[in-house]
Amino acid sequence: MLIDTYGRVATDLRVSLTDRCNLRCTYCMPEEGLQWLAKPDLLTDDEIVRLIDIAVRELGITEVRFTGGEPLLRPGLVGIVERVAALEPRPQMSLTTNGIGLKRTATALKAAGLDRVNVSLDTLRPDVFKTLTRRDRHKDVLDGLRAARDAGLDPVKVNSVLMPGLNDDEAPDLLAWAVEHDYELRFIEQMPLDAQHGWKREGMVTAGDILASLRTRFALTAEGSEERGSAPAERWMVDGGPHRVGVIASVTRPFCSACDRTRLTADGQVRTCLFATEETDLRAALRSDAPDEEIARIWKLAMWGKKAGAGLDDPSFVQPERPMSAIGG
C-alpha cells in the first residue's frame, strides 16, 4: 500500500511514456521545444511494464493512466497496453493525449485493452488552435476524438484550458459541442507548469469565471462530494442531465486532501505530486537488478514523505523546474 503521513492512499498511477510532444502549447512549453531526454535515460518498455506490475501486485494500484509529453509518440505504446492488460489483478487503463494520432491508433489501443481516453482540446476555432498550439492540427484532433468514440474508448473526456484574450469566451460553445457529440467536457484551470515560467495567478481564468460563463446558457446542478470521491473534477449535471461538465480547479479550489495519485516520469522517477520539487529514482534500482521487494520499499518510502498540498495559491509557492511535458499530466 502507498500511504502517506496524512493517511492518503495512492491507488492511481500516472505513467509518463515520453517527454516529447508534437504540439507547442503556449501554457506548456516554448515554441522551440525543450531539451528532450536522451534515449538511454528513458525507461524501456520492459522496465515500464515491470514497474506497473510491482505497483499493481505489491502496492495496491488499481488504475493506470498513460501520459506524456504525448504518449502516442511512444513506439511501443500498444504493446505496453496489451501487457499491462494481462497483469493480475488487471488495472483500469486510460490515456491522456492531444488526440493527433488517435485516428490511426484508437482501434488498436481498444483491442489491446485500453479502457478510455482523455483528449486535450481548448478551442473549436482552428485559428485559435493554431495560436495556442503553434501547429495547424485542429482537424486531426477532431478526427481523433471521433475515432476514439467509434472504437468504444468510453467515456471520451475532453480537457480544455481557457486562456485570457484567446479562448476565454468559448466555454458555453465548447459545452454545447461536447453535449452534441456525447463527450464529457472538463475545464482545467491553467497551472504553473510552463517551462518559460510565464504563469501569473492574476491572469488566470478561474473556476468561478468558467461556471459563470456556462450558466449564461445552461442550468448546472452540482453532483456533490459523494459522487466526486477522490476525482479532481467537480462535476455538474447539464440541464438536468444526463450530460455532465467538470471543472478541475487546481489553483483556486485545491483537492490535495483527497489525492490518490502517484506519478512515474519517463526517466523512472517517482513524483508524489505534479508540483513536487523532489523525485525518487527507481530507474537506478531497476538497472542494478534490485528485486521487486526493494523497488516497492523505495516507492513506499517516497510516498510516505508526500507533502500536505501544493499551495498554488500561496505567494511562497515554488514552481517545479520540470515542465508538464517531462512530468505527465
C-alpha positions in Angstrom: 0.0 0.0 0.0 1.2 3.5 -0.9 0.2 5.5 2.1 1.5 8.9 3.3 1.7 10.5 6.7 -1.7 12.2 6.2 -3.5 8.9 5.7 -4.0 9.3 1.9 -3.6 6.1 -0.1 -2.4 6.2 -3.7 -4.3 3.8 -6.0 -4.0 5.8 -9.2 -0.7 5.6 -11.1 0.2 8.2 -13.8 2.9 6.9 -16.1 4.7 9.4 -18.4 5.9 7.4 -21.5 7.8 10.2 -23.2 8.7 13.9 -22.6 8.3 14.6 -26.4 5.2 16.3 -27.9 4.1 17.2 -31.4 2.4 20.4 -30.2 3.9 23.5 -28.6 1.1 24.7 -26.4 1.8 28.2 -25.1 1.0 27.2 -21.5 3.3 24.2 -21.6 6.5 24.8 -23.5 8.4 27.3 -25.6 8.0 27.5 -29.3 11.4 26.0 -30.0 10.6 23.0 -27.8 12.8 21.6 -25.0 15.9 19.6 -24.4 14.5 16.1 -24.7 15.6 13.2 -22.6 18.3 11.1 -24.2 17.1 7.6 -25.2 19.2 5.8 -22.7 17.6 7.8 -19.9 14.1 6.7 -20.8 12.6 3.7 -19.3 12.4 0.8 -21.7 9.1 -1.0 -22.4 10.1 -3.9 -20.2 11.0 -1.5 -17.4 7.7 0.3 -17.6 5.7 -2.9 -17.5 7.8 -4.2 -14.6 7.2 -1.1 -12.5 3.5 -1.1 -13.2 3.4 -4.8 -12.3 5.1 -4.1 -9.0 2.7 -1.2 -8.4 -0.3 -3.4 -9.1 0.8 -6.6 -7.2 2.7 -5.1 -4.3 1.4 -1.5 -3.8 -2.4 -1.6 -4.4 -2.6 0.4 -7.6 -5.9 -0.2 -9.4 -5.8 2.5 -12.1 -3.1 3.4 -14.6 -3.1 6.5 -16.8 -0.6 6.8 -19.6 0.6 10.3 -20.2 3.5 12.2 -21.8 4.5 14.6 -23.3 2.4 12.9 -25.9 2.1 9.2 -25.2 1.0 8.3 -28.8 4.6 9.2 -29.8 5.8 6.2 -27.8 6.6 3.5 -30.5 5.7 0.6 -28.1 2.5 2.0 -26.7 0.1 -0.6 -28.0 2.4 -3.4 -26.7 2.7 -1.8 -23.3 -1.1 -1.5 -23.0 -1.5 -5.1 -24.0 1.0 -6.4 -21.5 -0.5 -4.3 -18.7 -4.0 -5.6 -19.5 -2.6 -9.1 -18.9 -1.5 -8.3 -15.3 -3.2 -9.8 -12.3 -5.1 -8.1 -11.0 -5.9 -6.1 -14.1 -5.8 -2.3 -13.6 -8.2 0.1 -15.3 -6.3 1.8 -18.1 -6.7 5.2 -19.6 -4.7 7.6 -21.8 -4.3 11.4 -21.8 -3.5 12.6 -25.3 -3.6 15.6 -27.6 -5.6 13.4 -30.0 -3.5 14.0 -33.1 -2.6 10.3 -33.5 -5.8 8.8 -32.3 -7.4 8.3 -35.7 -4.8 5.7 -36.6 -4.4 4.1 -33.2 -7.7 4.1 -31.4 -8.9 0.8 -32.7 -5.6 -0.9 -31.9 -5.5 0.6 -28.4 -9.0 -0.6 -27.6 -8.2 -4.1 -28.9 -5.0 -4.1 -26.7 -7.1 -3.4 -23.6 -7.2 0.4 -23.1 -10.5 1.4 -21.4 -10.8 5.1 -22.2 -9.1 8.3 -23.3 -8.9 12.0 -22.2 -8.2 14.3 -25.2 -7.0 17.9 -24.9 -8.9 20.4 -27.0 -9.0 24.0 -25.9 -11.0 25.6 -28.7 -13.5 25.0 -31.5 -11.8 27.6 -33.8 -9.0 26.3 -36.0 -7.2 29.7 -36.0 -7.2 29.9 -32.2 -6.0 26.3 -32.0 -3.1 27.3 -34.2 -2.3 30.2 -32.0 -2.5 28.2 -28.8 -0.6 25.1 -30.0 1.6 26.7 -32.7 0.5 23.9 -35.0 -2.2 23.6 -37.6 -3.7 20.3 -36.5 -7.2 21.1 -35.3 -8.9 18.8 -37.8 -6.6 15.9 -36.7 -7.8 16.3 -33.1 -11.5 16.3 -34.1 -10.8 13.2 -36.3 -9.1 11.5 -33.3 -12.0 12.2 -31.0 -14.4 10.6 -33.4 -12.2 7.6 -33.8 -11.9 7.2 -30.0 -15.7 7.3 -29.7 -16.2 4.9 -32.6 -13.7 2.5 -31.1 -15.6 2.4 -27.8 -13.0 4.2 -25.6 -15.8 5.5 -23.4 -16.4 7.8 -21.8 -14.4 10.1 -24.1 -13.3 13.0 -22.0 -12.2 16.4 -23.4 -9.9 18.6 -21.3 -9.9 22.3 -22.0 -7.8 25.1 -20.7 -9.1 28.7 -21.1 -6.6 31.5 -21.7 -7.4 35.2 -21.3 -7.9 37.0 -24.6 -7.7 33.8 -26.7 -10.5 31.3 -25.9 -11.9 32.6 -22.6 -15.3 33.3 -24.3 -15.7 29.7 -25.6 -16.9 27.8 -22.5 -20.6 27.7 -23.5 -19.8 26.8 -27.1 -17.4 24.0 -26.0 -20.1 22.6 -23.7 -22.8 22.7 -26.4 -20.4 20.9 -28.8 -19.5 18.3 -26.2 -23.1 17.5 -25.4 -23.9 17.2 -29.1 -21.1 14.7 -29.7 -21.5 12.9 -26.4 -18.1 13.8 -25.0 -17.6 14.6 -21.3 -16.1 18.1 -21.1 -13.8 19.1 -18.3 -12.3 22.6 -17.9 -8.9 22.8 -16.2 -7.6 25.9 -14.6 -4.3 26.9 -16.1 -1.5 25.6 -13.8 2.1 26.9 -13.4 3.7 24.1 -15.4 5.1 26.1 -18.4 8.9 25.8 -19.0 9.2 29.5 -19.5 7.6 30.3 -16.1 5.1 32.8 -17.7 2.2 31.8 -15.5 0.6 34.5 -13.4 -2.2 33.9 -10.9 -3.9 37.2 -11.6 -4.2 36.5 -15.3 -5.8 33.0 -14.9 -9.4 32.1 -15.9 -10.7 30.7 -12.7 -13.3 28.0 -12.0 -15.7 30.8 -10.9 -15.2 32.5 -14.2 -15.9 29.3 -16.1 -19.0 28.4 -14.2 -20.4 32.0 -14.5 -19.9 31.8 -18.3 -21.5 28.4 -18.6 -24.6 29.5 -16.6 -25.4 32.1 -19.2 -26.6 29.3 -21.4 -27.0 26.2 -19.2 -28.6 25.2 -15.9 -25.9 23.4 -13.8 -26.7 21.2 -10.8 -23.8 20.2 -8.6 -23.3 16.4 -8.2 -21.9 16.6 -4.6 -18.9 15.2 -2.8 -20.1 11.6 -2.6 -20.2 11.3 -6.3 -16.9 13.1 -6.7 -14.8 10.9 -4.3 -11.1 11.4 -5.0 -11.6 12.7 -8.6 -10.0 16.0 -9.3 -13.0 17.4 -11.2 -16.1 18.9 -9.5 -19.0 17.9 -11.8 -22.3 19.4 -12.6 -25.4 17.9 -14.4 -26.1 20.0 -17.5 -29.8 21.0 -17.9 -30.8 18.1 -15.6 -28.7 15.5 -17.3 -27.6 13.0 -18.4 -24.6 15.0 -19.6 -22.1 16.4 -17.2 -19.4 19.0 -17.2 -16.4 19.1 -14.8 -14.1 21.8 -13.6 -10.6 21.0 -12.2 -9.8 23.9 -10.0 -6.2 23.0 -9.1 -5.4 26.6 -8.1 -8.5 28.2 -6.6 -10.1 25.0 -5.1 -7.2 22.6 -4.5 -8.2 19.0 -3.8 -4.9 17.8 -2.3 -6.6 16.3 0.8 -8.3 13.7 -1.3 -5.4 13.0 -3.7 -4.9 9.3 -4.5 -2.2 9.6 -7.2 1.5 8.6 -7.6 3.5 9.5 -10.7 6.2 7.9 -12.7 8.2 10.1 -15.0 9.5 8.9 -18.4 13.0 8.5 -16.9 11.9 6.4 -14.0 11.5 8.9 -11.2 8.6 8.8 -8.6 6.9 12.1 -8.1 4.4 12.4 -5.2 2.7 15.4 -6.8 2.5 17.1 -10.1 4.1 20.2 -8.4 6.7 18.3 -6.3 10.2 19.7 -6.4 11.8 16.4 -5.3 11.9 13.0 -7.0 12.9 9.4 -6.1 14.9 7.4 -8.5 13.5 3.9 -9.4 15.5 3.6 -12.6 18.8 3.1 -10.8 17.3 0.3 -8.7 15.8 -1.4 -11.8 19.2 -1.3 -13.6 21.1 -2.5 -10.6 19.0 -5.7 -10.6 17.2 -4.8 -7.4 14.4 -7.3 -6.5 10.8 -6.3 -6.8 10.5 -6.1 -3.0 13.3 -3.5 -2.8 11.8 -1.4 -5.5 8.4 -1.5 -3.7 10.2 -0.4 -0.5 11.7 2.6 -2.2 8.4 3.6 -3.7 6.6 3.3 -0.4 9.2 5.4 1.3 8.9 8.1 -1.4 5.1 8.3 -0.9 5.3 8.3 2.9 7.1 11.7 2.5 4.3 13.2 0.4 3.5 16.8 1.4 0.1 18.0 2.6 -0.6 20.0 -0.6 0.7 22.1 -3.5 -0.2 25.5 -2.1 -0.6 27.0 -5.6 -2.5 30.0 -4.3 0.2 30.7 -1.7 2.7 33.5 -2.7 5.5 31.3 -1.4 4.8 28.5 -3.9 7.9 27.4 -5.8 7.2 26.3 -9.3 8.9 22.9 -10.2 11.7 23.1 -12.8 10.4 20.3 -14.9 7.7 21.4 -17.4 4.5 19.4 -17.8 5.9 17.5 -20.8 8.5 15.9 -18.7 6.2 15.0 -15.8 3.0 13.8 -17.3 -0.4 15.4 -16.6 
